[in-house]
Amino acid sequence: MSHQITNPVLKEDGQMEIKITQQRYNPLLKRREIVFELDHAQTRGTPSRLEVRKTLAETLKTNLDVVYVKLIETKAGTMLAKGEANAYDSVQQARLIEPKYVIARNIPEEKQALAEKTATPKQPAQKEE
């Protein structure tokens, strides 16, 4: 079941206005599938995925770890963007369903750099003689 939400939410620092235009619950995947519009006239550039993710989590009154932004597209020559996101019922469900590249795109750069540093490089296999 899908419904329209018309109340725009202005971020407290006045940088962007987000309006959820469509929202439906997918019981099979245990997630809310969200389509939103974003007015970012004050920022003069498309906001980062992390900023949009935080604002959506606040708007939906849910945990940041269960919200994943799939797409943000700004129409050329405007300060209006459209996007899609998913908000899962649990973190485990999100990691099970969401593709790895979407999860990687939604990780803050600091955490991503730290994860790359701590990952142990694979050693090439030794040939037996």
Legacy VTK file of the C-alpha trace (Angstrom):
# vtk DataFile Version 3.0
C-alpha trace
ASCII
DATASET POLYDATA
POINTS 129 float
0.000 0.000 0.000
1.460 3.300 -1.013
0.589 6.742 0.224
1.706 10.308 -0.303
3.330 12.421 2.373
3.300 16.104 1.540
4.833 17.694 4.637
8.361 18.800 3.738
10.941 18.451 6.485
13.481 21.243 6.807
16.768 20.166 8.313
17.433 22.085 11.537
20.435 23.930 10.102
18.329 25.040 7.114
20.465 23.326 4.494
17.991 21.062 2.750
14.325 20.325 2.554
13.240 16.725 2.060
9.769 15.612 1.030
8.757 11.961 0.960
6.544 11.576 -2.101
5.943 7.835 -1.957
6.311 5.263 0.753
5.248 1.645 0.768
5.962 -1.275 3.053
7.273 -4.465 1.485
6.439 -7.263 3.963
8.429 -9.889 2.051
11.696 -7.937 2.334
10.708 -6.294 5.645
11.456 -2.778 4.495
9.889 0.558 3.629
10.611 1.615 0.062
10.790 5.394 -0.123
10.815 7.892 -2.993
11.746 11.443 -2.006
12.357 14.913 -3.375
15.141 17.084 -2.072
15.428 20.879 -2.295
19.041 21.882 -1.690
19.020 25.498 -2.851
20.959 26.689 0.232
23.816 24.190 -0.190
24.390 24.986 -3.890
25.270 21.361 -4.529
23.791 17.916 -4.181
24.184 16.841 -0.544
26.149 13.718 0.263
24.443 10.365 0.702
25.311 10.448 4.400
23.571 13.810 4.928
20.463 12.605 3.092
20.563 9.327 5.014
20.711 11.153 8.374
17.834 13.441 7.418
15.713 10.521 6.223
16.397 8.603 9.441
15.266 11.631 11.473
12.177 12.065 9.295
11.220 8.397 9.565
12.097 8.332 13.285
14.313 5.294 12.861
17.911 4.222 13.380
20.516 5.479 10.887
21.910 1.950 10.439
18.717 0.648 8.793
18.351 3.425 6.180
20.120 3.029 2.830
20.000 5.632 0.055
20.012 3.899 -3.318
19.820 6.860 -5.665
20.067 10.660 -5.707
19.655 12.456 -9.028
19.709 16.232 -9.399
17.928 17.587 -12.435
20.361 19.635 -14.523
20.194 23.368 -13.898
18.069 23.105 -10.761
18.527 22.645 -7.049
15.970 19.839 -6.910
16.915 16.188 -6.612
14.886 12.998 -6.602
15.949 9.850 -4.858
15.129 6.401 -3.599
15.899 4.790 -0.269
15.051 1.713 1.771
14.422 1.608 5.521
14.632 -1.909 6.929
13.085 -3.371 10.077
16.517 -4.489 11.361
20.218 -4.120 10.581
20.508 -7.872 9.930
17.712 -7.730 7.356
19.391 -4.778 5.636
22.724 -6.591 5.359
20.998 -9.711 4.068
18.980 -7.967 1.324
20.819 -4.794 0.290
23.592 -5.270 -2.325
27.160 -4.864 -1.040
27.863 -1.885 -3.317
24.862 0.034 -1.896
26.009 -0.716 1.653
29.537 0.443 0.754
28.216 3.709 -0.725
26.295 4.468 2.471
29.278 4.006 4.807
30.937 7.283 5.906
34.342 7.843 4.265
36.190 7.714 7.607
34.780 4.267 8.440
35.416 3.045 4.901
39.089 4.127 5.044
39.469 2.460 8.442
37.923 -0.772 7.154
40.317 -0.804 4.204
43.341 -0.290 6.482
42.341 -3.061 8.891
41.527 -5.568 6.146
44.392 -7.990 5.769
45.653 -8.344 2.212
45.402 -11.828 0.752
48.689 -13.615 0.265
49.286 -15.226 -3.117
49.083 -19.001 -3.013
52.448 -20.726 -2.833
53.179 -23.334 -5.478
54.182 -26.735 -4.217
57.425 -28.003 -5.658
LINES 1 130
129 0 1 2 3 4 5 6 7 8 9 10 11 12 13 14 15 16 17 18 19 20 21 22 23 24 25 26 27 28 29 30 31 32 33 34 35 36 37 38 39 40 41 42 43 44 45 46 47 48 49 50 51 52 53 54 55 56 57 58 59 60 61 62 63 64 65 66 67 68 69 70 71 72 73 74 75 76 77 78 79 80 81 82 83 84 85 86 87 88 89 90 91 92 93 94 95 96 97 98 99 100 101 102 103 104 105 106 107 108 109 110 111 112 113 114 115 116 117 118 119 120 121 122 123 124 125 126 127 128
